[in-house]
Structure formats: C-alpha cells, structure tokens
Amino acid sequence: MQTIITLLLSFAPLLLLAQNINTQNITIARDQWGVPHIFSQTDEEAVYGLAWAHAEDNFEQIQEPLLVSRNLLGSVTGKDGALFDAVSFLIDADNIVAEQYEQTFSPSSKKYWRLMLLP
C-alpha cells in the first residue's frame, strides 16, 4: 500500500502538467526496432510524449531517481534505500542542488528540466 501511495504522490505533478497539454497533438510512433519517434505541435508536448514513451520502456529507470530526489527510496527498496536517503539528508543534498540549480542551468534548460522532472 505504501508503494502505491508513493507512486501516486510522485506522479501528481505530472497530472497537473497534463492539464496544459493536449495529448491529441502527440503521436508516438515506434520504428521496427521499437525506438519511439515523438511528433507534436509544441516542445512541451514533445517532452511529455518522450516522458510517456520512456515510462513505457523502463519505468524503474524513472522511478528510482524520483524516489531518490524525494528521499523516499527506502520506502520502496528497504534498508539499502533508507541508507541512501539518510546519506542524502546528512550531506544536505537538497540545499546543494537548490543553490547550484539557478547558476548552473540556462533558462531554456530549466524549462525542459521542469517539464521532465517536475520539482
């Protein structure tokens, strides 16, 4: 049950973003090797389509960094994840990222990071 709640909370921002995106404008076409090709009318819709295709292909690769970023890895993986959460807390990773984010990325990069990562 805790895993389901964690997943719902993790993807709630994506549901809010989806209200501003017309999914009818997004086409995900896969070639003969299964590689997704995203067609859309806006960059935001393309990023949404890419995130959707990525989730179809390898959900775990999205879930784990998301749980790490929210210090919730231990709630899904147990002791090993809890250790990672504790180390992240001890080194104050959230504040380090917050301080470096503004000066490290350009405004256009931050736009796409926000679409993919949804802070």
Protein Blocks (a to p, Z undefined) as FASTA:
>chain_A
ZZmmmmmmmmmmmmmmmmmpcfklpccdddfkopacdddfbfklmmmmmmmmmmmmmmml
mmmmmmmmnopmmmmnommlmmmmmmmmmnommmmmmmmmmmmpcfklmmmmmmmnoZZ
